[in-house]
Amino acid sequence: AVQAKSMALANSIPVNRNVPLSDAAQAKLGKSEVLTKNLNTVDWDTVNEKRSEWNNRWNRMIEQ
């Protein structure tokens, strides 16, 4: 229900594939099969592996 409301109010694409798109949402956003086909996902294993290194780099470069 939350994802359906978010979709209706903010034009966000639901992450749950079982949330049906209303006709209005499909007209505005397109077909969910097409939208989700080209999504990039986060590789959390890599993020977690590199987190300390990236935090140190951020601290060196940004927080000087």
C-alpha positions as a Markdown table, in Angstrom:
| # | Residue | x | y | z |
|---|---|---|---|---|
| 1 | Ala | 0.0 | 0.0 | 0.0 |
| 2 | Val | 2.9 | 2.4 | 0.8 |
| 3 | Gln | 4.6 | 1.8 | -2.5 |
| 4 | Ala | 1.4 | 2.3 | -4.4 |
| 5 | Lys | 0.7 | 5.6 | -2.6 |
| 6 | Ser | 4.3 | 6.7 | -3.2 |
| 7 | Met | 3.9 | 5.8 | -6.9 |
| 8 | Ala | 0.7 | 7.8 | -7.1 |
| 9 | Leu | 2.0 | 10.9 | -5.3 |
| 10 | Ala | 5.7 | 11.0 | -6.2 |
| 11 | Asn | 5.9 | 9.1 | -9.5 |
| 12 | Ser | 8.3 | 6.6 | -7.9 |
| 13 | Ile | 8.6 | 3.1 | -9.3 |
| 14 | Pro | 7.7 | 0.4 | -6.7 |
| 15 | Val | 10.6 | -1.9 | -5.8 |
| 16 | Asn | 8.0 | -4.7 | -5.1 |
| 17 | Arg | 7.2 | -6.3 | -8.5 |
| 18 | Asn | 3.8 | -7.3 | -7.2 |
| 19 | Val | 2.6 | -3.8 | -6.8 |
| 20 | Pro | 0.2 | -3.2 | -9.7 |
| 21 | Leu | 0.6 | 0.0 | -11.7 |
| 22 | Ser | -2.6 | 1.9 | -12.2 |
| 23 | Asp | -3.5 | 2.9 | -15.7 |
| 24 | Ala | -2.6 | 6.5 | -14.8 |
| 25 | Ala | 0.8 | 5.4 | -13.5 |
| 26 | Gln | 1.5 | 3.3 | -16.6 |
| 27 | Ala | 0.6 | 6.2 | -18.8 |
| 28 | Lys | 2.9 | 8.5 | -16.9 |
| 29 | Leu | 5.8 | 6.2 | -16.1 |
| 30 | Gly | 5.6 | 3.5 | -18.7 |
| 31 | Lys | 5.3 | -0.2 | -18.4 |
| 32 | Ser | 7.0 | -1.6 | -15.3 |
| 33 | Glu | 8.6 | -4.5 | -17.2 |
| 34 | Val | 10.4 | -1.9 | -19.4 |
| 35 | Leu | 11.3 | 0.3 | -16.5 |
| 36 | Thr | 12.8 | -2.4 | -14.4 |
| 37 | Lys | 14.7 | -4.1 | -17.3 |
| 38 | Asn | 17.3 | -1.3 | -17.4 |
| 39 | Leu | 17.7 | -0.6 | -13.7 |
| 40 | Asn | 21.1 | -0.5 | -12.1 |
| 41 | Thr | 21.4 | -2.2 | -8.8 |
| 42 | Val | 23.9 | -1.6 | -6.0 |
| 43 | Asp | 26.4 | -4.4 | -5.4 |
| 44 | Trp | 26.3 | -4.3 | -1.6 |
| 45 | Asp | 29.0 | -6.9 | -1.3 |
| 46 | Thr | 31.4 | -4.6 | -3.1 |
| 47 | Val | 30.2 | -1.5 | -1.3 |
| 48 | Asn | 30.7 | -3.2 | 2.1 |
| 49 | Glu | 34.1 | -4.5 | 1.0 |
| 50 | Lys | 35.3 | -1.1 | -0.1 |
| 51 | Arg | 33.5 | 1.0 | 2.5 |
| 52 | Ser | 36.5 | 1.7 | 4.7 |
| 53 | Glu | 38.7 | 2.6 | 1.8 |
| 54 | Trp | 36.1 | 4.9 | 0.3 |
| 55 | Asn | 35.4 | 6.6 | 3.6 |
| 56 | Asn | 39.2 | 7.2 | 4.0 |
| 57 | Arg | 39.3 | 8.6 | 0.5 |
| 58 | Trp | 36.3 | 10.9 | 1.2 |
| 59 | Asn | 38.0 | 12.1 | 4.3 |
| 60 | Arg | 41.2 | 12.9 | 2.5 |
| 61 | Met | 39.7 | 14.6 | -0.5 |
| 62 | Ile | 36.5 | 16.2 | 0.8 |
| 63 | Glu | 36.8 | 16.8 | 4.5 |
| 64 | Gln | 40.3 | 18.4 | 4.4 |
